[in-house]
Amino acid sequence: MASKIEFVEYIADQLREAGAITYRKMFGEYGIYCNGKIFGVICEDQLFLKITKAGQEIRPELPEAPPYKGAKNYFLVEDVEDAEALTKLVKATYEELPEPKPKKRKTK
């Protein structure tokens, strides 16, 4: 079951204070970005965040699960109603993740 765009838009709205939140369809689901840096995925209407030390300190109770078969574990964030707590978690996760590598130009 693919994620509904309404859920993706709801998550983006919940995180509006975290930075420039964008999303992109990937393999039938969605990658979610903050200021151009991917920090998680939305699969089957569930939010998964990359595992970071900061995230573990803020929310040590979060379960870890793969967002899809064959994927590595992410934090599964089931409570997405508290925008303030969710924003704090995403900001901390974002800060710890490396900057994206610049895309290589295709040579002719």
Steps between C-alpha positions, in 0.01 A plus 500: 500500500656829392488808718223751444612846392273647770709328771824622342366856486384474863851397612656784298258744663576364849870567434465849349703653788795263444613661174417470132317166494461332162420148385555295190335185376745209512418141407130557563561659840653834606836634609471800733758780510589794721695780327591258220631225729306171517424406859234236461242319294126457508391147421149359533388820676767465768788738573849352521798714602866420453656374822734749666656532843310827554173330411572218746567754776180695433269201446667184639167315498457514121488155344732418213362335189574479129264718292487233229629148446878490472556852642713581800325603820366851554319650796126438463321814620144399576395815690497773236235715668736703723651743249738657755650167609520377141672821390756470780579142398532585130721803567736290714505224238563750219792662685676167546467377142773580246441748223391339174776436252493729197357331194749420228439655163447258218774513240420465134 
